[in-house]
Amino acid sequence: MLSAIALYTLAAALLTVVPGPDNALLLRNALRGGGSYAMATAVGCAIGLVCWGLIAAFGLTALVTASRVGYNVLRVAGAVYLVALGLSMWRRAGAVAPVSPGGHRGGTSILTGFRLGLATDLLNPKAAVFFVSFLPQFIPAGSNVFAMTVLYGVIQALLMVIWGVLVLALVQQLRRVLDSATVRRRMERVTAAVMVGFGLRLAFEHR
């Protein structure tokens, strides 16, 4: 069982760093809002993953992914959210706020960062597919499927938080370069375009 958990942790860690909506949002919020804002985003993403783990453990994820209607509803909702978020980022790209004494820029808050991270993961149908198709491969025969699914969901969430810390540390190291108003505006627009791109790709996906 320990070897299965170790293999899952390694595979999940590799998947965590693969570019996607949550990573794009995490990097953007680290640049725009500072440490507390970025970590709140990472925690929001992590809680979203825990929720998906619980949903998978109760078997509801299998119903969503097996049902074309259920999957498409989640897919369209996720696409609309990502496109709307990207367009909102693009509109606000010119508004570069200074860093506040509390460590975040004006116009940002810990609660907002958390909500963005949570919604990005909960509205991502790929997370549902992950917990149905990828995760079960690492559940040893004869083990408690419910417990292992929840455990793997928690591991995935912890990996997201750890990755958030690493991203934030990298941004802090490059702060002198990245803190330029021009650079941040460009990064904001790049992230906005990436979000819209992910949303459109999700919208036109054929299953």
Helices and strands as residue ranges (DSSP letters): H 2-16, H 21-57, H 60-66, H 68-92, H 110-122, H 125-129, I 130-134, G 135-138, H 145-173, H 175-178, H 181-203
